[in-house]
Amino acid sequence: MVTGQCNCGAVAFEVRAELSDVFICHCSICRRYTGSSGIAVVIADNQQFRWLRGEDQIAIWEKPDADWQAHFCRLCGSALPGPNDEARMFIPAGLISDGGENLRVAHHIWVGSKAVWDEIGDSGKQHDEAFEG
């Protein structure tokens, strides 16, 4: 099991599954969302994900003309888990506080869109666009 929370602790969650693969998205949307080279996420089945507290503190921003949403804590602004699709949850890896010992970068996605100053220095597989695996 994996647990995590936002910076202020108002929003917390658990995943009743073993997680290992970290995906790092380097697209321009994720760069602007984080203010860094991208965002590291893990993906979990919705059935394995559960909010522990703070669902009422989740704010959502939708990017106009794009199939993209940002979920964040109303109090501290931390990026929060959100639906990846109908069956899976997108979870920012930096939120995981317990149970993430097996996490390793497995894939870099949207590398074709990465910032010119972004240098990838690990062994994760690189994909010019999204990875469907």
N, CA, C and O atoms as a Tinker XYZ file with bonds, in Angstrom:
   532  protein
     1  N      0.848000   -1.189000    0.000000    73     2
     2  CA     0.000000    0.000000    0.000000    64     1     3
     3  C      0.886000    1.243000    0.000000    63     2     4     5
     4  O      1.970000    1.255000    0.583000    81     3
     5  N      0.402000    2.275000   -0.661000    73     3     6
     6  CA     1.086000    3.554000   -0.763000    64     5     7
     7  C      0.158000    4.628000   -0.202000    63     6     8     9
     8  O     -1.045000    4.608000   -0.460000    81     7
     9  N      0.713000    5.558000    0.559000    73     7    10
    10  CA    -0.073000    6.696000    1.029000    64     9    11
    11  C      0.634000    7.982000    0.634000    63    10    12    13
    12  O      1.840000    8.008000    0.390000    81    11
    13  N     -0.153000    9.047000    0.578000    73    11    14
    14  CA     0.416000   10.339000    0.238000    64    13    15
    15  C     -0.506000   11.461000    0.650000    63    14    16    17
    16  O     -1.664000   11.252000    1.011000    81    15
    17  N      0.052000   12.676000    0.584000    73    15    18
    18  CA    -0.737000   13.848000    0.952000    64    17    19
    19  C     -0.133000   15.093000    0.330000    63    18    20    21
    20  O      0.994000   15.085000   -0.164000    81    19
    21  N     -0.920000   16.170000    0.370000    73    19    22
    22  CA    -0.449000   17.466000   -0.122000    64    21    23
    23  C      0.494000   18.082000    0.914000    63    22    24    25
    24  O      0.713000   17.509000    1.981000    81    23
    25  N      1.040000   19.232000    0.596000    73    23    26
    26  CA     1.986000   19.914000    1.497000    64    25    27
    27  C      1.402000   20.240000    2.859000    63    26    28    29
    28  O      2.079000   20.071000    3.873000    81    27
    29  N      0.176000   20.697000    2.907000    73    27    30
    30  CA    -0.415000   21.101000    4.189000    64    29    31
    31  C     -1.092000   19.946000    4.915000    63    30    32    33
    32  O     -1.449000   20.078000    6.086000    81    31
    33  N     -1.273000   18.806000    4.231000    73    31    34
    34  CA    -1.887000   17.637000    4.848000    64    33    35
    35  C     -3.404000   17.625000    4.815000    63    34    36    37
    36  O     -4.021000   16.689000    5.323000    81    35
    37  N     -4.016000   18.637000    4.232000    73    35    38
    38  CA    -5.480000   18.691000    4.188000    64    37    39
    39  C     -6.061000   17.597000    3.304000    63    38    40    41
    40  O     -7.153000   17.097000    3.574000    81    39
    41  N     -5.341000   17.219000    2.246000    73    39    42
    42  CA    -5.804000   16.191000    1.322000    64    41    43
    43  C     -4.847000   15.002000    1.421000    63    42    44    45
    44  O     -3.631000   15.164000    1.319000    81    43
    45  N     -5.403000   13.815000    1.619000    73    43    46
    46  CA    -4.594000   12.599000    1.715000    64    45    47
    47  C     -5.286000   11.462000    0.980000    63    46    48    49
    48  O     -6.504000   11.476000    0.801000    81    47
    49  N     -4.498000   10.477000    0.557000    73    47    50
    50  CA    -5.020000    9.356000   -0.217000    64    49    51
    51  C     -4.205000    8.097000    0.067000    63    50    52    53
    52  O     -3.138000    8.144000    0.681000    81    51
    53  N     -4.740000    6.976000   -0.398000    73    51    54
    54  CA    -3.998000    5.723000   -0.355000    64    53    55
    55  C     -4.240000    4.959000   -1.639000    63    54    56    57
    56  O     -5.265000    5.121000   -2.301000    81    55
    57  N     -3.269000    4.118000   -1.979000    73    55    58
    58  CA    -3.382000    3.226000   -3.124000    64    57    59
    59  C     -3.109000    1.823000   -2.598000    63    58    60    61
    60  O     -2.033000    1.544000   -2.068000    81    59
    61  N     -4.079000    0.962000   -2.748000    73    59    62
    62  CA    -3.932000   -0.420000   -2.274000    64    61    63
    63  C     -3.361000   -1.278000   -3.400000    63    62    64    65
    64  O     -4.025000   -2.165000   -3.938000    81    63
    65  N     -2.107000   -0.982000   -3.735000    73    63    66
    66  CA    -1.403000   -1.711000   -4.789000    64    65    67
    67  C      0.085000   -1.432000   -4.654000    63    66    68    69
    68  O      0.493000   -0.442000   -4.047000    81    67
    69  N      0.865000   -2.292000   -5.211000    73    67    70
    70  CA     2.308000   -2.082000   -5.297000    64    69    71
    71  C      2.566000   -1.218000   -6.523000    63    70    72    73
    72  O      2.158000   -1.576000   -7.628000    81    71
    73  N      3.224000   -0.106000   -6.347000    73    71    74
    74  CA     3.537000    0.788000   -7.461000    64    73    75
    75  C      5.031000    0.763000   -7.720000    63    74    76    77
    76  O      5.827000    0.708000   -6.783000    81    75
    77  N      5.418000    0.802000   -8.998000    73    75    78
    78  CA     6.846000    0.778000   -9.301000    64    77    79
    79  C      7.233000    1.754000  -10.403000    63    78    80    81
    80  O      8.266000    2.416000  -10.297000    81    79
    81  N      6.432000    1.861000  -11.459000    73    79    82
    82  CA     6.812000    2.676000  -12.609000    64    81    83
    83  C      6.445000    4.141000  -12.430000    63    82    84    85
    84  O      5.297000    4.484000  -12.145000    81    83
    85  N      7.443000    4.991000  -12.605000    73    83    86
    86  CA     7.243000    6.439000  -12.607000    64    85    87
    87  C      7.337000    6.902000  -14.055000    63    86    88    89
    88  O      8.252000    6.521000  -14.784000    81    87
    89  N      6.380000    7.727000  -14.458000    73    87    90
    90  CA     6.368000    8.333000  -15.784000    64    89    91
    91  C      6.667000    9.813000  -15.593000    63    90    92    93
    92  O      6.056000   10.467000  -14.747000    81    91
    93  N      7.596000   10.340000  -16.368000    73    91    94
    94  CA     7.875000   11.768000  -16.305000    64    93    95
    95  C      7.422000   12.392000  -17.618000    63    94    96    97
    96  O      7.912000   12.050000  -18.694000    81    95
    97  N      6.477000   13.315000  -17.499000    73    95    98
    98  CA     5.959000   14.008000  -18.676000    64    97    99
    99  C      6.721000   15.314000  -18.854000    63    98   100   101
   100  O      6.845000   16.110000  -17.923000    81    99
   101  N      7.229000   15.519000  -20.064000    73    99   102
   102  CA     8.019000   16.711000  -20.377000    64   101   103
   103  C      7.271000   17.685000  -21.276000    63   102   104   105
   104  O      7.888000   18.585000  -21.847000    81   103
   105  N      5.958000   17.529000  -21.417000    73   103   106
   106  CA     5.203000   18.409000  -22.319000    64   105   107
   107  C      5.145000   19.838000  -21.763000    63   106   108   109
   108  O      5.393000   20.072000  -20.580000    81   107
   109  N      4.817000   20.770000  -22.634000    73   107   110
   110  CA     4.788000   22.180000  -22.233000    64   109   111
   111  C      3.696000   22.452000  -21.203000    63   110   112   113
   112  O      3.860000   23.332000  -20.358000    81   111
   113  N      2.586000   21.717000  -21.253000    73   111   114
   114  CA     1.521000   21.924000  -20.272000    64   113   115
   115  C      2.009000   21.538000  -18.877000    63   114   116   117
   116  O      1.805000   22.283000  -17.918000    81   115
   117  N      2.646000   20.387000  -18.763000    73   115   118
   118  CA     3.149000   19.942000  -17.453000    64   117   119
   119  C      4.284000   20.831000  -16.954000    63   118   120   121
   120  O      4.417000   21.048000  -15.750000    81   119
   121  N      5.095000   21.342000  -17.864000    73   119   122
   122  CA     6.157000   22.278000  -17.439000    64   121   123
   123  C      5.542000   23.532000  -16.830000    63   122   124   125
   124  O      5.988000   23.999000  -15.782000    81   123
   125  N      4.531000   24.070000  -17.476000    73   123   126
   126  CA     3.884000   25.273000  -16.935000    64   125   127
   127  C      3.146000   24.978000  -15.631000    63   126   128   129
   128  O      3.108000   25.814000  -14.728000    81   127
   129  N      2.561000   23.788000  -15.539000    73   127   130
   130  CA     1.828000   23.384000  -14.334000    64   129   131
   131  C      2.753000   23.296000  -13.126000    63   130   132   133
   132  O      2.381000   23.697000  -12.024000    81   131
   133  N      3.967000   22.767000  -13.334000    73   131   134
   134  CA     4.897000   22.574000  -12.214000    64   133   135
   135  C      5.933000   23.679000  -12.082000    63   134   136   137
   136  O      6.494000   23.877000  -11.005000    81   135
   137  N      6.193000   24.401000  -13.165000    73   135   138
   138  CA     7.264000   25.392000  -13.138000    64   137   139
   139  C      8.635000   24.746000  -13.202000    63   138   140   141
   140  O      9.633000   25.384000  -12.865000    81   139
   141  N      8.703000   23.486000  -13.629000    73   139   142
   142  CA     9.990000   22.790000  -13.745000    64   141   143
   143  C     10.036000   22.054000  -15.083000    63   142   144   145
   144  O      9.303000   22.408000  -16.007000    81   143
   145  N     10.885000   21.038000  -15.197000    73   143   146
   146  CA    11.059000   20.347000  -16.476000    64   145   147
   147  C      9.903000   19.422000  -16.832000    63   146   148   149
   148  O      9.836000   18.935000  -17.961000    81   147
   149  N      9.012000   19.175000  -15.918000    73   147   150
   150  CA     7.869000   18.298000  -16.180000    64   149   151
   151  C      7.280000   17.822000  -14.868000    63   150   152   153
   152  O      7.474000   18.447000  -13.825000    81   151
   153  N      6.559000   16.709000  -14.924000    73   151   154
   154  CA     5.959000   16.164000  -13.718000    64   153   155
   155  C      6.158000   14.647000  -13.692000    63   154   156   157
   156  O      5.960000   13.956000  -14.692000    81   155
   157  N      6.551000   14.157000  -12.531000    73   155   158
   158  CA     6.707000   12.713000  -12.313000    64   157   159
   159  C      5.404000   12.185000  -11.731000    63   158   160   161
   160  O      4.914000   12.700000  -10.726000    81   159
   161  N      4.841000   11.156000  -12.362000    73   159   162
   162  CA     3.572000   10.592000  -11.902000    64   161   163
   163  C      3.636000    9.069000  -11.868000    63   162   164   165
   164  O      4.444000    8.440000  -12.552000    81   163
   165  N      2.763000    8.505000  -11.054000    73   163   166
   166  CA     2.492000    7.075000  -11.093000    64   165   167
   167  C      1.027000    6.925000  -11.480000    63   166   168   169
   168  O      0.223000    7.835000  -11.279000    81   167
   169  N      0.696000    5.781000  -12.030000    73   167   170
   170  CA    -0.664000    5.524000  -12.483000    64   169   171
   171  C     -1.206000    4.338000  -11.683000    63   170   172   173
   172  O     -0.533000    3.317000  -11.541000    81   171
   173  N     -2.430000    4.480000  -11.163000    73   171   174
   174  CA    -3.068000    3.406000  -10.400000    64   173   175
   175  C     -4.497000    3.214000  -10.892000    63   174   176   177
   176  O     -5.139000    4.164000  -11.340000    81   175
   177  N     -4.987000    1.992000  -10.808000    73   175   178
   178  CA    -6.383000    1.715000  -11.133000    64   177   179
   179  C     -7.278000    2.456000  -10.153000    63   178   180   181
   180  O     -6.978000    2.523000   -8.961000    81   179
   181  N     -8.364000    3.007000  -10.647000    73   179   182
   182  CA    -9.316000    3.725000   -9.787000    64   181   183
   183  C     -9.807000    2.865000   -8.633000    63   182   184   185
   184  O    -10.034000    3.374000   -7.535000    81   183
   185  N     -9.973000    1.577000   -8.866000    73   183   186
   186  CA   -10.470000    0.682000   -7.823000    64   185   187
   187  C     -9.467000    0.501000   -6.683000    63   186   188   189
   188  O     -9.841000    0.087000   -5.585000    81   187
   189  N     -8.209000    0.809000   -6.939000    73   187   190
   190  CA    -7.171000    0.672000   -5.914000    64   189   191
   191  C     -6.897000    1.994000   -5.193000    63   190   192   193
   192  O     -6.170000    2.026000   -4.201000    81   191
   193  N     -7.477000    3.071000   -5.692000    73   191   194
   194  CA    -7.247000    4.407000   -5.149000    64   193   195
   195  C     -8.399000    4.807000   -4.231000    63   194   196   197
   196  O     -9.564000    4.529000   -4.513000    81   195
   197  N     -8.043000    5.474000   -3.111000    73   195   198
   198  CA    -9.087000    5.954000   -2.196000    64   197   199
   199  C     -8.617000    7.238000   -1.523000    63   198   200   201
   200  O     -7.488000    7.323000   -1.042000    81   199
   201  N     -9.502000    8.240000   -1.497000    73   199   202
   202  CA    -9.229000    9.456000   -0.749000    64   201   203
   203  C     -9.383000    9.149000    0.735000    63   202   204   205
   204  O    -10.341000    8.484000    1.130000    81   203
   205  N     -8.463000    9.619000    1.556000    73   203   206
   206  CA    -8.554000    9.459000    3.005000    64   205   207
   207  C     -9.187000   10.679000    3.653000    63   206   208   209
   208  O     -9.918000   10.561000    4.636000    81   207
   209  N     -8.904000   11.848000    3.100000    73   207   210
   210  CA    -9.501000   13.088000    3.608000    64   209   211
   211  C     -9.286000   14.203000    2.588000    63   210   212   213
   212  O     -8.415000   14.129000    1.722000    81   211
   213  N    -10.112000   15.233000    2.725000    73   211   214
   214  CA    -9.890000   16.475000    2.000000    64   213   215
   215  C    -10.465000   16.587000    0.608000    63   214   216   217
   216  O    -10.101000   17.513000   -0.117000    81   215
   217  N    -11.348000   15.690000    0.196000    73   215   218
   218  CA   -11.906000   15.830000   -1.155000    64   217   219
   219  C    -12.557000   17.184000   -1.367000    63   218   220   221
   220  O    -12.595000   17.685000   -2.490000    81   219
   221  N    -13.069000   17.781000   -0.300000    73   219   222
   222  CA   -13.698000   19.101000   -0.407000    64   221   223
   223  C    -12.671000   20.215000   -0.600000    63   222   224   225
   224  O    -13.048000   21.357000   -0.864000    81   223
   225  N    -11.388000   19.906000   -0.474000    73   223   226
   226  CA   -10.331000   20.900000   -0.670000    64   225   227
   227  C     -9.690000   20.819000   -2.059000    63   226   228   229
   228  O     -8.725000   21.528000   -2.344000    81   227
   229  N    -10.233000   19.948000   -2.923000    73   227   230
   230  CA    -9.667000   19.778000   -4.262000    64   229   231
   231  C    -10.284000   20.784000   -5.221000    63   230   232   233
   232  O    -11.505000   20.863000   -5.357000    81   231
   233  N     -9.434000   21.543000   -5.877000    73   231   234
   234  CA    -9.858000   22.474000   -6.925000    64   233   235
   235  C     -9.404000   21.895000   -8.271000    63   234   236   237
   236  O     -8.409000   21.174000   -8.347000    81   235
   237  N    -10.144000   22.222000   -9.316000    73   235   238
   238  CA    -9.824000   21.721000  -10.655000    64   237   239
   239  C     -9.800000   22.882000  -11.631000    63   238   240   241
   240  O    -10.692000   23.730000  -11.642000    81   239
   241  N     -8.752000   22.899000  -12.456000    73   239   242
   242  CA    -8.660000   23.868000  -13.536000    64   241   243
   243  C     -8.553000   23.082000  -14.836000    63   242   244   245
   244  O     -7.737000   22.168000  -14.947000    81   243
   245  N     -9.383000   23.440000  -15.826000    73   243   246
   246  CA    -9.336000   22.785000  -17.125000    64   245   247
   247  C     -8.695000   23.713000  -18.142000    63   246   248   249
   248  O     -9.059000   24.884000  -18.254000    81   247
   249  N     -7.736000   23.173000  -18.879000    73   247   250
   250  CA    -7.099000   23.966000  -19.925000    64   249   251
   251  C     -8.065000   24.083000  -21.098000    63   250   252   253
   252  O     -8.509000   23.074000  -21.646000    81   251
   253  N     -8.390000   25.319000  -21.481000    73   251   254
   254  CA    -9.290000   25.500000  -22.626000    64   253   255
   255  C     -8.713000   24.854000  -23.887000    63   254   256   257
   256  O     -7.505000   24.890000  -24.119000    81   255
   257  N     -9.578000   24.275000  -24.681000    73   255   258
   258  CA    -9.191000   23.669000  -25.958000    64   257   259
   259  C     -8.172000   22.536000  -25.816000    63   258   260   261
   260  O     -7.408000   22.272000  -26.745000    81   259
   261  N     -8.157000   21.870000  -24.668000    73   259   262
   262  CA    -7.254000   20.731000  -24.487000    64   261   263
   263  C     -7.921000   19.723000  -23.559000    63   262   264   265
   264  O     -8.748000   20.082000  -22.721000    81   263
   265  N     -7.557000   18.484000  -23.720000    73   263   266
   266  CA    -8.082000   17.426000  -22.864000    64   265   267
   267  C     -7.134000   17.289000  -21.667000    63   266   268   269
   268  O     -6.405000   16.304000  -21.548000    81   267
   269  N     -7.158000   18.291000  -20.786000    73   267   270
   270  CA    -6.218000   18.321000  -19.672000    64   269   271
   271  C     -6.815000   19.079000  -18.498000    63   270   272   273
   272  O     -7.399000   20.150000  -18.661000    81   271
   273  N     -6.659000   18.504000  -17.315000    73   271   274
   274  CA    -7.127000   19.140000  -16.089000    64   273   275
   275  C     -6.004000   19.168000  -15.069000    63   274   276   277
   276  O     -5.161000   18.271000  -15.035000    81   275
   277  N     -5.998000   20.191000  -14.248000    73   275   278
   278  CA    -5.084000   20.285000  -13.111000    64   277   279
   279  C     -5.913000   20.153000  -11.846000    63   278   280   281
   280  O     -6.888000   20.880000  -11.660000    81   279
   281  N     -5.530000   19.232000  -10.980000    73   279   282
   282  CA    -6.180000   19.064000   -9.680000    64   281   283
   283  C     -5.178000   19.547000   -8.640000    63   282   284   285
   284  O     -4.011000   19.157000   -8.672000    81   283
   285  N     -5.627000   20.392000   -7.720000    73   283   286
   286  CA    -4.694000   20.933000   -6.733000    64   285   287
   287  C     -5.430000   21.260000   -5.442000    63   286   288   289
   288  O     -6.649000   21.428000   -5.427000    81   287
   289  N     -4.657000   21.348000   -4.352000    73   287   290
   290  CA    -5.210000   21.668000   -3.043000    64   289   291
   291  C     -5.560000   23.151000   -2.991000    63   290   292   293
   292  O     -4.742000   24.001000   -3.342000    81   291
   293  N     -6.773000   23.455000   -2.556000    73   291   294
   294  CA    -7.217000   24.851000   -2.422000    64   293   295
   295  C     -6.402000   25.616000   -1.385000    63   294   296   297
   296  O     -6.265000   26.835000   -1.478000    81   295
   297  N     -5.856000   24.900000   -0.390000    73   295   298
   298  CA    -5.158000   25.566000    0.705000    64   297   299
   299  C     -3.682000   25.805000    0.417000    63   298   300   301
   300  O     -3.187000   26.914000    0.619000    81   299
   301  N     -2.965000   24.776000   -0.057000    73   299   302
   302  CA    -1.517000   24.926000   -0.232000    64   301   303
   303  C     -1.073000   24.937000   -1.691000    63   302   304   305
   304  O      0.084000   25.248000   -1.973000    81   303
   305  N     -1.964000   24.605000   -2.624000    73   303   306
   306  CA    -1.631000   24.640000   -4.045000    64   305   307
   307  C     -0.924000   23.409000   -4.575000    63   306   308   309
   308  O     -0.592000   23.363000   -5.760000    81   307
   309  N     -0.681000   22.404000   -3.732000    73   307   310
   310  CA    -0.006000   21.192000   -4.201000    64   309   311
   311  C     -0.788000   20.524000   -5.322000    63   310   312   313
   312  O     -2.017000   20.465000   -5.288000    81   311
   313  N     -0.058000   20.022000   -6.319000    73   311   314
   314  CA    -0.675000   19.209000   -7.356000    64   313   315
   315  C     -1.250000   17.962000   -6.701000    63   314   316   317
   316  O     -0.636000   17.398000   -5.796000    81   315
   317  N     -2.422000   17.527000   -7.151000    73   315   318
   318  CA    -3.097000   16.372000   -6.553000    64   317   319
   319  C     -3.442000   15.330000   -7.606000    63   318   320   321
   320  O     -3.450000   15.625000   -8.801000    81   319
   321  N     -3.730000   14.098000   -7.157000    73   319   322
   322  CA    -4.166000   13.076000   -8.102000    64   321   323
   323  C     -5.431000   13.501000   -8.843000    63   322   324   325
   324  O     -6.270000   14.237000   -8.325000    81   323
   325  N     -5.529000   13.013000  -10.057000    73   323   326
   326  CA    -6.706000   13.269000  -10.868000    64   325   327
   327  C     -6.890000   12.135000  -11.849000    63   326   328   329
   328  O     -5.980000   11.329000  -12.039000    81   327
   329  N     -8.056000   12.057000  -12.478000    73   327   330
   330  CA    -8.294000   10.954000  -13.404000    64   329   331
   331  C     -7.395000   11.042000  -14.634000    63   330   332   333
   332  O     -7.287000   12.092000  -15.268000    81   331
   333  N     -6.759000    9.928000  -14.956000    73   331   334
   334  CA    -5.959000    9.819000  -16.171000    64   333   335
   335  C     -6.882000    9.449000  -17.332000    63   334   336   337
   336  O     -6.735000    9.938000  -18.451000    81   335
   337  N     -7.820000    8.585000  -17.033000    73   335   338
   338  CA    -8.885000    8.192000  -17.950000    64   337   339
   339  C     -9.991000    7.606000  -17.074000    63   338   340   341
   340  O     -9.968000    7.795000  -15.858000    81   339
   341  N    -10.956000    6.900000  -17.661000    73   339   342
   342  CA   -12.078000    6.385000  -16.866000    64   341   343
   343  C    -11.672000    5.314000  -15.861000    63   342   344   345
   344  O    -12.376000    5.102000  -14.873000    81   343
   345  N    -10.554000    4.638000  -16.091000    73   343   346
   346  CA   -10.177000    3.503000  -15.243000    64   345   347
   347  C     -8.967000    3.756000  -14.354000    63   346   348   349
   348  O     -8.713000    2.992000  -13.423000    81   347
   349  N     -8.209000    4.833000  -14.635000    73   347   350
   350  CA    -6.944000    5.015000  -13.918000    64   349   351
   351  C     -6.801000    6.422000  -13.337000    63   350   352   353
   352  O     -7.377000    7.389000  -13.835000    81   351
   353  N     -6.017000    6.496000  -12.277000    73   351   354
   354  CA    -5.749000    7.753000  -11.579000    64   353   355
   355  C     -4.286000    8.149000  -11.805000    63   354   356   357
   356  O     -3.381000    7.319000  -11.723000    81   355
   357  N     -4.086000    9.416000  -12.086000    73   355   358
   358  CA    -2.775000   10.035000  -12.287000    64   357   359
   359  C     -2.369000   10.596000  -10.927000    63   358   360   361
   360  O     -3.091000   11.421000  -10.367000    81   359
   361  N     -1.220000   10.164000  -10.381000    73   359   362
   362  CA    -0.808000   10.560000   -9.032000    64   361   363
   363  C      0.585000   11.188000   -9.082000    63   362   364   365
   364  O      1.545000   10.496000   -9.421000    81   363
   365  N      0.727000   12.470000   -8.757000    73   363   366
   366  CA     2.058000   13.064000   -8.712000    64   365   367
   367  C      2.942000   12.290000   -7.728000    63   366   368   369
   368  O      2.602000   12.158000   -6.552000    81   367
   369  N      4.061000   11.788000   -8.210000    73   367   370
   370  CA     4.928000   10.927000   -7.403000    64   369   371
   371  C      5.481000   11.650000   -6.177000    63   370   372   373
   372  O      5.747000   11.012000   -5.158000    81   371
   373  N      5.654000   12.945000   -6.255000    73   371   374
   374  CA     6.192000   13.701000   -5.131000    64   373   375
   375  C      5.277000   13.753000   -3.923000    63   374   376   377
   376  O      5.714000   14.147000   -2.841000    81   375
   377  N      4.012000   13.366000   -4.078000    73   375   378
   378  CA     3.076000   13.359000   -2.959000    64   377   379
   379  C      3.203000   12.119000   -2.090000    63   378   380   381
   380  O      2.735000   12.108000   -0.951000    81   379
   381  N      3.834000   11.069000   -2.618000    73   379   382
   382  CA     3.890000    9.792000   -1.898000    64   381   383
   383  C      4.803000    9.910000   -0.689000    63   382   384   385
   384  O      5.975000   10.267000   -0.802000    81   383
   385  N      4.232000    9.599000    0.475000    73   383   386
   386  CA     4.994000    9.718000    1.720000    64   385   387
   387  C      5.396000    8.368000    2.290000    63   386   388   389
   388  O      6.443000    8.265000    2.928000    81   387
   389  N      4.602000    7.342000    2.081000    73   387   390
   390  CA     4.907000    6.005000    2.585000    64   389   391
   391  C      4.621000    4.966000    1.516000    63   390   392   393
   392  O      3.621000    5.059000    0.804000    81   391
   393  N      5.497000    3.974000    1.404000    73   391   394
   394  CA     5.264000    2.860000    0.498000    64   393   395
   395  C      5.820000    3.030000   -0.898000    63   394   396   397
   396  O      5.506000    2.225000   -1.775000    81   395
   397  N      6.621000    4.030000   -1.137000    73   395   398
   398  CA     7.158000    4.255000   -2.471000    64   397   399
   399  C      8.569000    3.741000   -2.683000    63   398   400   401
   400  O      9.271000    4.208000   -3.580000    81   399
   401  N      8.992000    2.787000   -1.870000    73   399   402
   402  CA    10.370000    2.298000   -1.940000    64   401   403
   403  C     10.740000    1.669000   -3.277000    63   402   404   405
   404  O     11.912000    1.675000   -3.654000    81   403
   405  N      9.758000    1.123000   -4.006000    73   403   406
   406  CA    10.033000    0.444000   -5.274000    64   405   407
   407  C      9.872000    1.339000   -6.493000    63   406   408   409
   408  O      9.984000    0.864000   -7.623000    81   407
   409  N      9.614000    2.617000   -6.287000    73   407   410
   410  CA     9.401000    3.516000   -7.422000    64   409   411
   411  C     10.713000    3.788000   -8.157000    63   410   412   413
   412  O     11.736000    4.094000   -7.545000    81   411
   413  N     10.656000    3.669000   -9.486000    73   411   414
   414  CA    11.790000    3.958000  -10.354000    64   413   415
   415  C     11.268000    4.605000  -11.631000    63   414   416   417
   416  O     10.188000    4.257000  -12.108000    81   415
   417  N     12.028000    5.540000  -12.184000    73   415   418
   418  CA    11.638000    6.154000  -13.453000    64   417   419
   419  C     11.709000    5.087000  -14.537000    63   418   420   421
   420  O     12.771000    4.520000  -14.793000    81   419
   421  N     10.577000    4.818000  -15.171000    73   419   422
   422  CA    10.494000    3.813000  -16.234000    64   421   423
   423  C     10.347000    4.451000  -17.610000    63   422   424   425
   424  O     10.868000    3.933000  -18.598000    81   423
   425  N      9.628000    5.591000  -17.674000    73   423   426
   426  CA     9.345000    6.206000  -18.970000    64   425   427
   427  C      9.360000    7.722000  -18.875000    63   426   428   429
   428  O      8.892000    8.311000  -17.901000    81   427
   429  N      9.905000    8.327000  -19.902000    73   427   430
   430  CA     9.829000    9.773000  -20.116000    64   429   431
   431  C      8.906000    9.950000  -21.317000    63   430   432   433
   432  O      9.167000    9.402000  -22.388000    81   431
   433  N      7.823000   10.716000  -21.142000    73   431   434
   434  CA     6.891000   10.907000  -22.251000    64   433   435
   435  C      6.906000   12.360000  -22.721000    63   434   436   437
   436  O      7.291000   13.270000  -21.987000    81   435
   437  N      6.481000   12.540000  -23.943000    73   435   438
   438  CA     6.481000   13.839000  -24.614000    64   437   439
   439  C      7.880000   14.472000  -24.600000    63   438   440   441
   440  O      8.041000   15.677000  -24.411000    81   439
   441  N      8.878000   13.612000  -24.808000    73   439   442
   442  CA    10.266000   14.085000  -24.870000    64   441   443
   443  C     10.459000   15.004000  -26.074000    63   442   444   445
   444  O     11.296000   15.906000  -26.037000    81   443
   445  N      9.700000   14.785000  -27.126000    73   443   446
   446  CA     9.779000   15.649000  -28.306000    64   445   447
   447  C      9.363000   17.078000  -28.018000    63   446   448   449
   448  O      9.615000   17.972000  -28.827000    81   447
   449  N      8.724000   17.309000  -26.867000    73   447   450
   450  CA     8.259000   18.636000  -26.473000    64   449   451
   451  C      9.064000   19.222000  -25.315000    63   450   452   453
   452  O      8.738000   20.304000  -24.827000    81   451
   453  N     10.108000   18.527000  -24.866000    73   451   454
   454  CA    10.829000   18.980000  -23.667000    64   453   455
   455  C     11.533000   20.310000  -23.897000    63   454   456   457
   456  O     11.822000   20.694000  -25.031000    81   455
   457  N     11.799000   20.995000  -22.807000    73   455   458
   458  CA    12.494000   22.283000  -22.867000    64   457   459
   459  C     13.927000   22.081000  -23.367000    63   458   460   461
   460  O     14.525000   21.028000  -23.147000    81   459
   461  N     14.465000   23.087000  -24.034000    73   459   462
   462  CA    15.819000   22.967000  -24.586000    64   461   463
   463  C     16.868000   22.778000  -23.489000    63   462   464   465
   464  O     17.921000   22.195000  -23.745000    81   463
   465  N     16.599000   23.257000  -22.280000    73   463   466
   466  CA    17.559000   23.140000  -21.176000    64   465   467
   467  C     17.401000   21.860000  -20.373000    63   466   468   469
   468  O     18.193000   21.598000  -19.468000    81   467
   469  N     16.387000   21.056000  -20.691000    73   467   470
   470  CA    16.088000   19.823000  -19.954000    64   469   471
   471  C     16.990000   18.689000  -20.435000    63   470   472   473
   472  O     16.952000   18.318000  -21.608000    81   471
   473  N     17.794000   18.146000  -19.538000    73   471   474
   474  CA    18.647000   17.008000  -19.857000    64   473   475
   475  C     18.195000   15.801000  -19.057000    63   474   476   477
   476  O     18.162000   15.835000  -17.827000    81   475
   477  N     17.848000   14.740000  -19.758000    73   475   478
   478  CA    17.384000   13.520000  -19.112000    64   477   479
   479  C     18.610000   12.673000  -18.788000    63   478   480   481
   480  O     19.381000   12.322000  -19.681000    81   479
   481  N     18.788000   12.346000  -17.511000    73   479   482
   482  CA    20.003000   11.658000  -17.098000    64   481   483
   483  C     19.788000   10.309000  -16.436000    63   482   484   485
   484  O     20.653000    9.853000  -15.688000    81   483
   485  N     18.665000    9.661000  -16.687000    73   483   486
   486  CA    18.464000    8.338000  -16.098000    64   485   487
   487  C     18.182000    7.335000  -17.215000    63   486   488   489
   488  O     18.202000    7.688000  -18.394000    81   487
   489  N     17.924000    6.104000  -16.842000    73   487   490
   490  CA    17.758000    5.046000  -17.837000    64   489   491
   491  C     16.308000    4.811000  -18.264000    63   490   492   493
   492  O     16.031000    3.835000  -18.961000    81   491
   493  N     15.378000    5.679000  -17.864000    73   491   494
   494  CA    13.987000    5.526000  -18.296000    64   493   495
   495  C     13.876000    5.595000  -19.810000    63   494   496   497
   496  O     14.581000    6.369000  -20.457000    81   495
   497  N     12.987000    4.782000  -20.375000    73   495   498
   498  CA    12.779000    4.787000  -21.825000    64   497   499
   499  C     12.170000    6.120000  -22.244000    63   498   500   501
   500  O     11.293000    6.657000  -21.567000    81   499
   501  N     12.647000    6.644000  -23.365000    73   499   502
   502  CA    12.187000    7.943000  -23.837000    64   501   503
   503  C     11.230000    7.788000  -25.015000    63   502   504   505
   504  O     11.493000    7.038000  -25.956000    81   503
   505  N     10.107000    8.516000  -24.943000    73   503   506
   506  CA     9.072000    8.473000  -25.979000    64   505   507
   507  C      8.803000    9.891000  -26.448000    63   506   508   509
   508  O      8.566000   10.776000  -25.626000    81   507
   509  N      8.835000   10.120000  -27.737000    73   507   510
   510  CA     8.602000   11.459000  -28.280000    64   509   511
   511  C      7.230000   11.999000  -27.909000    63   510   512   513
   512  O      7.059000   13.203000  -27.717000    81   511
   513  N      6.251000   11.101000  -27.809000    73   511   514
   514  CA     4.891000   11.502000  -27.450000    64   513   515
   515  C      4.431000   10.645000  -26.268000    63   514   516   517
   516  O      5.249000   10.196000  -25.464000    81   515
   517  N      3.137000   10.426000  -26.169000    73   515   518
   518  CA     2.582000    9.641000  -25.055000    64   517   519
   519  C      3.002000    8.181000  -25.173000    63   518   520   521
   520  O      3.319000    7.700000  -26.261000    81   519
   521  N      3.000000    7.492000  -24.051000    73   519   522
   522  CA     3.315000    6.060000  -24.005000    64   521   523
   523  C      2.041000    5.319000  -23.662000    63   522   524   525
   524  O      1.405000    5.601000  -22.646000    81   523
   525  N      1.671000    4.388000  -24.494000    73   523   526
   526  CA     0.491000    3.550000  -24.249000    64   525   527
   527  C      0.987000    2.165000  -23.888000    63   526   528   529
   528  O      1.288000    1.352000  -24.763000    81   527
   529  N      1.070000    1.906000  -22.607000    73   527   530
   530  CA     1.602000    0.600000  -22.212000    64   529   531
   531  C      0.808000   -0.082000  -21.166000    63   530   532
   532  O      1.155000   -1.188000  -20.750000    81   531
